[in-house]
């Protein structure tokens, strides 16, 4: 077999170029920390990683939704707790007022107190988050309770029956508040109606009526507590789902990393191997090229 | 006695000639297309009374050591290589314009828009969220326009490049035609024109990277070339190829000056035509289908809903523009983000039903049986997928060509060491012949001295 100088040189260039391109690849893998940066490096891994990333992105959005939802839900929950406390105050006043020992002037004072409690409850339930009134349902651009407009118990209801929701997962929505309409709708009738009946009975100094209202205030408290605990349940669910996303996110991130990130141990040993090949190619070829008959002529 | 002088003279001439051929080999060791040459010699003899006398040496011919078959095979591989390399180059450009390692690609832009709608469904009254959503929507439309523009630009570049490839092919065909003349004339005169034949080898090598052809050599030694079965180079005529471009329908035809149409399916030109006619338009179509799906699907839901300000239903994207190059958000919605529909009931500011339905669309298979984001990932990976496949093919072809070239080099290549040793051999032969002449001279002198 005739081996010409051109064959030697051609082989040398091919080997060197191959080594160089492998070196360049390993170098960029190591310096960027990624082995798949563009689809052509590994189309399947690239596609898979992008699809997982889309899923991560989606779930992070749900987490962000949940965070926003939780802020509003907690505000709503506080408002409900406050409302329950106020109702308990009402019950205390009512119980005192219902005993025969209370005189007319005491009862009038109590009636004033009830009226104050009612106003503060209206204020609490008109709580807003940004532009949104928490208890207005989806009609949240207007205050849910309006004491200046006639309505049941002297407070008009502007809320609707659809509670605002937050998307927490594909096709799953949780209510992040309750509507004033639902809150008011107790077994004993409208909540503010109950309050105004108590106020009226106190003003009328009507002990019998007051005794009759004790059951009403109890069931009102029960109703608000039930609604508040349902909201509490939703808050728990949101927190639980949020944590679940945290966990799956770690798994998914490590999936993406496995697909596109550099395996350092492997890359370094690869680097070593190519370096040896590269150096020996240089060494052997530079020795080969020196061998020429010219030196002996 | 005179024969002695003649014999040494033939020896001197042959050694000198051989040395010239060897020198030429050494000097051209690195010249592309060059084929090493060998001197063929034969002894001269004459029948004398009673015996046969040798009368020196004769150079019968100078041979080109080349395997023509091998050339044909290598050139076929080179046509394939030219095709693959050009395709790889174009796909590389397309990949660069579609996918990056910094994120912000089409798939992310679409995902982000869905994110914004999801966020908005939770907080329909938040102006900041609405503004962010509009920014995302505009980034998406400008991304689509950007990719569309890049694809168009690549298409134009490929078209122009095909034009200059045709120019190169015509130039080479012309050169080959001139070489044909020189080669056939020399052959009919009985003195092969080795230099022209070597240049022909080089020209054919160049041509094989550009276009697919079949070659044939006529009895007179002329080269005939056919592209797609049609003769483009004959004994005494080279055709000129002209590109006929229909930029609207993306058609690229090749017409000869004789009026015949030819097809090229290989080489650089074949790749350019295939990319221009098929691959690039296909990619553009898929991009446009993303744009039109976005417009139709978003509008279908958005137009059922209501914004914050009035009870009017609106489209989200302007339905008149459904191409990637011109997709845009409806002007009224763009200038007033309160018109982004979130509620399915007029006047309910806190209702995020419509926004949530749009956000849920990311899980629906609305385009080619796939989700929008998956489809986009597939689209931006397409050039890379092709590129990776072509690259592995190139590697295979490359080693095949290297092997065949080594085979050809075995036959036709110049080994400098070998030529140097031949040089010494011819030098010695020359010295020997000169010595014969000097011995003959001495013999004459001796003879003449007797006569004096």
Contacts between the chains, C-beta under 8 A, distances in Angstrom:
chain1	res1	chain2	res2	distance
A	1	B	410	6.1
A	2	B	409	7.9
A	2	B	410	4.8
A	2	B	411	7.8
A	2	B	413	7.1
A	2	B	415	5.8
A	2	B	418	7.5
A	3	B	410	7.8
A	3	B	415	7.1
A	4	B	29	7.6
A	4	B	409	5.5
A	4	B	410	7.7
A	4	B	413	3.7
A	4	B	414	6.0
A	4	B	415	4.4
A	4	B	416	7.8
A	5	B	29	6.5
A	5	B	414	7.7
A	5	B	415	6.8
A	5	B	416	5.4
A	6	B	29	7.1
A	6	B	30	7.0
A	6	B	409	5.7
A	6	B	413	5.2
A	6	B	414	7.5
A	7	B	406	5.5
A	7	B	409	5.0
A	7	B	410	7.7
A	7	B	413	6.6
A	10	B	402	7.2
A	10	B	405	7.1
A	10	B	406	7.5
A	10	B	409	7.7
A	14	B	402	6.3
A	32	B	101	7.5
A	34	B	101	6.6
A	37	B	101	3.5
A	38	B	95	5.9
A	38	B	96	7.9
A	38	B	99	5.5
A	38	B	100	7.4
A	38	B	101	6.3
A	38	B	384	5.8
A	39	B	95	6.3
A	39	B	99	5.3
A	39	B	380	6.9
A	39	B	381	4.0
A	39	B	382	7.9
A	39	B	383	7.1
A	39	B	384	2.5
A	39	B	385	6.2
A	39	B	387	7.8
A	39	B	388	7.6
A	40	B	91	7.8
A	40	B	92	7.6
A	40	B	95	5.8
A	40	B	383	7.4
A	40	B	384	3.7
A	40	B	385	7.6
A	40	B	387	4.0
A	40	B	388	4.7
A	40	B	391	7.2
A	41	B	384	7.6
A	41	B	388	7.3
A	42	B	388	7.3
A	43	B	381	5.4
A	43	B	384	5.5
A	43	B	385	4.0
A	43	B	388	5.5
A	46	B	99	7.6
A	46	B	381	5.7
A	46	B	384	6.7
A	47	B	377	5.4
A	47	B	378	6.7
A	47	B	381	5.1
A	50	B	105	7.9
A	50	B	107	5.5
A	50	B	377	4.3
A	50	B	381	7.8
A	51	B	373	7.4
A	51	B	374	5.9
A	51	B	377	5.9
A	53	B	108	7.7
A	54	B	107	6.3
A	54	B	111	5.1
A	54	B	362	8.0
A	54	B	373	4.6
A	54	B	374	7.6
A	54	B	377	7.5
A	57	B	108	7.4
A	57	B	111	4.8
A	57	B	112	7.5
A	57	B	115	6.5
A	58	B	111	7.1
A	58	B	114	7.4
A	58	B	115	7.4
A	58	B	118	7.8
A	58	B	362	6.6
A	61	B	114	7.7
A	61	B	115	4.2
A	61	B	118	4.8
A	61	B	119	6.6
A	62	B	118	7.2
A	64	B	119	6.4
A	65	B	118	6.1
A	65	B	119	6.5
A	65	B	121	7.7
A	65	B	122	4.5
A	68	B	119	7.6
A	68	B	122	5.2
A	68	B	123	5.8
A	69	B	122	5.9
A	130	B	123	7.4
A	130	B	125	6.7
A	130	B	126	6.0
A	131	B	125	4.3
A	131	B	126	7.2
A	131	B	127	7.9
A	131	B	349	7.7
A	132	B	123	7.5
A	132	B	125	5.1
A	132	B	349	7.6
A	132	B	350	5.6
A	133	B	350	7.9
A	136	B	350	6.7
A	137	B	350	7.0
A	138	B	343	7.0
A	138	B	345	7.2
A	138	B	348	4.2
A	138	B	349	7.5
A	138	B	350	4.3
A	138	B	351	3.8
A	139	B	347	7.6
A	139	B	348	5.6
A	139	B	349	7.2
A	139	B	350	6.7
A	140	B	125	6.7
A	140	B	348	7.9
A	140	B	349	5.6
A	140	B	350	3.1
A	141	B	125	6.7
A	141	B	308	7.6
A	141	B	349	3.7
A	141	B	350	7.1
A	160	B	348	7.2
A	162	B	348	7.6
A	162	B	351	7.0
A	164	B	350	4.9
A	164	B	351	7.8
A	164	B	352	7.5
A	165	B	122	8.0
A	165	B	352	7.1
A	165	B	356	7.8
A	166	B	121	8.0
A	166	B	122	4.6
A	167	B	118	5.8
A	167	B	121	5.4
A	167	B	122	6.4
A	167	B	352	7.9
A	167	B	356	5.2
A	167	B	359	6.6
A	167	B	360	8.0
A	170	B	360	7.0
A	170	B	363	5.4
A	171	B	360	6.8
A	173	B	356	7.0
A	176	B	122	7.9
A	292	B	416	6.9
A	292	B	417	6.5
A	293	B	416	7.4
A	293	B	417	4.3
A	293	B	420	4.5
A	293	B	421	6.5
A	294	B	416	7.6
A	294	B	420	6.7
A	297	B	420	6.4
A	297	B	424	7.6
